[in-house]
């Protein structure tokens, strides 16, 4: 183990098995808990953000309570509301995480590799850049070795092993660990654990967005395939469709 605090990002995202229905007035999906408790014997701090204080506040605090029941020691709830929430992106979240890491004197920040809602794969990298810390992204295995962290990364060509100094930022791949389930005794204990609430202004963070979402729409429906008997039929069909 290593001494120090770890900040673990928590976010409610849409379940991967649910078909998302987009409404013309809505460009932000609903959020499900993803929590990767991969380091033990450390003080874990959590981050979540909310839309409006009602009913979003209730959902977010419940998410944090669930994470506390899964082993975290303390929760931090950063309230983001109104227009700031509507334009909230990876850069703004990274600014909040970086400010929290400095405030909490954290030695490690653990985030998901890629959120299932916006699919950006940017928050971990941006957080590391803002902090000027080493980063181990797409981690499928993490081992603490003194003041260094050995990270096995899942890349296109296979597995890559790196060693980075602490403090550092690590983003979790799917196979990093098996998420634990919250037991009833731990759920009861989580109700007594502390959740601190603060606003981005308390951290000195400017959430002004430089991006504008013009539209959100479903991808076009895939057309049914056509079976052909011979190669000649295939070539003829491709010519007919203008593919060759």
C-alpha positions as CSV (number, residue, x, y, z in Angstrom):
1,X,0.0,0.0,0.0
2,X,0.9,3.7,-0.2
3,X,0.2,6.5,2.2
4,X,-2.0,9.3,1.0
5,X,-5.4,10.1,-0.4
6,X,-7.1,8.8,-3.5
7,X,-9.8,10.6,-5.4
8,X,-12.1,8.3,-7.3
9,X,-14.5,9.9,-9.9
10,X,-18.2,8.7,-9.7
11,X,-20.7,9.3,-12.4
12,X,-24.3,8.1,-13.1
13,X,-24.5,7.1,-16.7
14,X,-27.0,5.3,-18.9
15,X,-27.0,1.5,-18.7
16,X,-25.3,0.0,-21.7
17,X,-28.2,-2.4,-22.3
18,X,-30.9,0.4,-22.4
19,X,-31.9,2.0,-25.7
20,X,-31.6,5.7,-25.3
21,X,-34.6,7.7,-26.6
22,X,-33.6,11.3,-27.5
23,X,-36.0,14.2,-27.0
24,X,-35.7,17.4,-28.9
25,X,-35.3,19.4,-25.7
26,X,-32.7,17.1,-24.1
27,X,-29.1,16.7,-25.0
28,X,-27.8,15.1,-21.8
29,X,-28.4,11.4,-21.1
30,X,-29.4,10.0,-17.8
31,X,-26.7,8.8,-15.5
32,X,-25.6,4.6,-13.5
33,X,-23.0,4.3,-10.9
34,X,-19.5,3.2,-12.0
35,X,-17.1,2.8,-9.1
36,X,-13.7,1.1,-9.3
37,X,-12.3,0.5,-5.7
38,X,-8.9,-0.8,-6.8
39,X,-6.8,0.5,-4.0
40,X,-7.2,-0.4,-0.3
41,X,-6.1,1.1,3.0
42,X,-6.4,4.7,1.7
43,X,-8.7,7.6,2.2
44,X,-11.0,7.6,-0.8
45,X,-12.7,10.8,-1.9
46,X,-15.5,10.8,-4.4
47,X,-16.7,13.4,-6.9
48,X,-20.2,13.7,-8.4
49,X,-22.1,16.4,-10.2
50,X,-25.8,17.2,-10.3
51,X,-28.1,19.1,-12.6
52,X,-30.8,20.9,-10.6
53,X,-30.9,20.5,-6.8
54,X,-34.4,18.9,-7.2
55,X,-34.5,16.0,-8.1
56,X,-30.9,15.7,-9.2
57,X,-29.5,16.3,-5.8
58,X,-31.3,13.3,-4.4
59,X,-30.0,11.0,-7.2
60,X,-26.5,12.2,-6.9
61,X,-26.3,11.9,-3.1
62,X,-27.7,8.4,-3.4
63,X,-24.9,7.6,-5.9
64,X,-22.3,8.8,-3.5
65,X,-23.9,6.8,-0.7
66,X,-23.7,3.7,-2.8
67,X,-20.0,4.3,-3.4
68,X,-19.5,4.9,0.3
69,X,-21.1,1.5,1.0
70,X,-18.7,-0.1,-1.5
71,X,-15.7,1.0,0.6
72,X,-15.0,4.7,0.2
73,X,-14.4,6.7,3.4
74,X,-15.7,10.1,2.5
75,X,-17.8,11.7,-0.2
76,X,-17.5,15.0,-1.9
77,X,-20.5,16.4,-3.8
78,X,-19.7,19.3,-6.2
79,X,-23.0,21.0,-7.1
80,X,-23.2,22.1,-10.7
81,X,-26.5,23.6,-11.7
82,X,-28.4,25.5,-14.5
83,X,-26.6,26.5,-17.6
84,X,-23.2,25.4,-16.3
85,X,-24.6,21.9,-16.1
86,X,-26.0,22.0,-19.6
87,X,-22.6,22.9,-21.0
88,X,-20.6,20.7,-18.6
89,X,-17.9,18.7,-20.5
90,X,-14.7,16.8,-19.9
91,X,-12.6,20.0,-19.5
92,X,-14.9,21.5,-16.9
93,X,-15.0,18.2,-15.0
94,X,-11.2,18.0,-15.2
95,X,-10.8,21.4,-13.7
96,X,-13.0,20.4,-10.8
97,X,-11.1,17.2,-10.3
98,X,-7.7,18.9,-10.5
99,X,-8.8,21.5,-8.0
100,X,-10.0,18.8,-5.6
101,X,-6.8,16.8,-6.0
102,X,-4.8,19.9,-4.9
103,X,-7.2,20.8,-2.1
104,X,-7.2,17.2,-0.7
105,X,-3.5,16.8,-1.3
106,X,-4.2,13.5,-3.1
107,X,-1.6,11.1,-4.3
108,X,-3.7,9.3,-6.9
109,X,-6.8,10.1,-9.0
110,X,-8.7,7.2,-10.4
111,X,-11.2,7.8,-13.2
112,X,-13.1,5.7,-15.7
113,X,-11.5,5.3,-19.1
114,X,-14.4,6.5,-21.1
115,X,-18.0,7.4,-20.1
116,X,-20.7,5.5,-21.8
117,X,-22.9,8.6,-22.3
118,X,-20.6,11.2,-24.0
119,X,-17.9,8.6,-25.1
120,X,-15.3,11.3,-24.8
121,X,-12.2,9.5,-23.3
122,X,-10.8,12.9,-22.3
123,X,-11.3,13.6,-18.6
124,X,-8.4,11.5,-17.2
125,X,-5.9,12.9,-19.7
126,X,-7.1,16.5,-19.2
127,X,-6.9,16.1,-15.4
128,X,-3.3,14.9,-15.6
129,X,-2.4,17.8,-17.9
130,X,-3.9,20.4,-15.6
131,X,-2.1,18.9,-12.6
132,X,1.1,18.2,-14.6
133,X,1.1,14.7,-13.2
134,X,2.0,11.4,-14.9
135,X,-0.9,9.3,-16.3
136,X,-1.6,5.6,-16.8
137,X,-4.6,5.3,-19.1
138,X,-6.6,2.2,-20.1
139,X,-5.4,0.4,-17.0
140,X,-6.3,-3.3,-16.7
141,X,-3.9,-3.9,-13.8
142,X,-2.5,-1.6,-11.2
143,X,0.3,-2.5,-8.7
144,X,1.8,-0.1,-6.1
145,X,5.6,-0.3,-5.8
146,X,6.8,2.1,-3.2
147,X,6.3,5.6,-4.5
148,X,5.7,4.3,-8.0
149,X,2.7,2.7,-9.8
150,X,3.0,-0.1,-12.3
151,X,0.2,0.1,-14.8
152,X,-0.6,-2.6,-17.4
153,X,-2.4,-0.8,-20.2
154,X,-4.7,-2.3,-22.8
155,X,-3.7,-0.9,-26.2
156,X,-4.5,-1.9,-29.8
157,X,-1.4,-4.0,-30.1
158,X,-1.9,-5.9,-26.9
159,X,-0.7,-5.0,-23.4
160,X,1.8,-2.3,-22.5
161,X,3.4,-2.1,-19.0
162,X,4.6,1.3,-17.7
163,X,5.8,2.6,-14.3
164,X,4.9,6.1,-13.3
165,X,5.7,8.3,-10.3
166,X,3.1,9.5,-7.8
167,X,1.1,11.6,-7.6
168,X,-0.6,10.3,-10.7
169,X,-3.8,9.9,-12.6
170,X,-5.0,6.4,-13.6
171,X,-8.0,5.6,-15.8
172,X,-9.7,2.3,-15.4
173,X,-10.3,-0.2,-18.2
174,X,-13.1,-2.7,-18.1
175,X,-10.9,-5.6,-16.9
176,X,-9.2,-3.7,-14.1
177,X,-11.2,-5.4,-11.4
178,X,-14.6,-6.9,-10.6
179,X,-16.7,-4.2,-9.0
180,X,-17.8,-5.2,-5.5
181,X,-21.4,-5.2,-4.4
182,X,-22.6,-3.1,-1.4
183,X,-23.6,-5.3,1.5
184,X,-26.4,-4.4,3.8
185,X,-24.2,-3.7,6.8
186,X,-22.0,-1.4,4.7
187,X,-25.1,0.3,3.3
188,X,-26.2,1.1,6.9
189,X,-22.7,2.3,7.8
190,X,-22.6,4.5,4.6
191,X,-25.6,6.5,5.9
192,X,-23.4,7.8,8.7
193,X,-20.4,8.7,6.6
194,X,-19.7,12.3,5.7
195,X,-20.6,13.9,2.4
196,X,-19.2,17.4,1.9
197,X,-21.0,19.7,-0.4
198,X,-19.4,22.5,-2.3
199,X,-19.7,24.6,-5.5
200,X,-17.2,25.1,-8.3
201,X,-16.7,28.6,-7.1
202,X,-15.5,27.3,-3.8
203,X,-12.7,25.6,-5.7
204,X,-11.9,28.6,-7.8
205,X,-13.0,26.8,-11.0
206,X,-14.4,28.6,-14.0
207,X,-16.9,26.4,-15.8
208,X,-17.3,28.6,-18.9
209,X,-17.6,26.3,-21.9
210,X,-15.9,26.9,-25.3
211,X,-18.0,24.4,-27.1
212,X,-21.6,24.6,-28.3
213,X,-23.8,21.5,-28.9
214,X,-25.7,22.2,-32.1
215,X,-27.7,19.0,-32.2
216,X,-28.0,15.5,-30.8
217,X,-29.6,12.8,-33.0
218,X,-29.7,9.0,-33.4
219,X,-27.5,7.4,-36.0
220,X,-29.4,6.3,-39.2
221,X,-31.0,2.9,-39.1
222,X,-29.0,0.2,-40.7
223,X,-30.5,-1.2,-43.9
224,X,-31.2,-4.9,-44.3
225,X,-28.6,-6.9,-46.2
226,X,-29.1,-8.7,-49.5
227,X,-28.0,-12.3,-50.1
228,X,-26.4,-13.2,-53.5
229,X,-25.7,-16.6,-54.9
230,X,-22.4,-16.0,-56.8
231,X,-19.5,-13.7,-57.1
232,X,-20.8,-12.4,-60.4
233,X,-24.1,-11.5,-58.6
234,X,-22.1,-9.7,-55.9
235,X,-20.2,-7.6,-58.4
236,X,-23.3,-6.8,-60.3
237,X,-25.1,-5.7,-57.1
238,X,-22.2,-3.5,-56.1
239,X,-22.2,-1.9,-59.5
240,X,-25.9,-1.3,-59.2
241,X,-25.4,0.4,-55.9
242,X,-22.6,2.5,-57.2
243,X,-20.0,1.0,-54.8
244,X,-17.6,0.0,-57.6
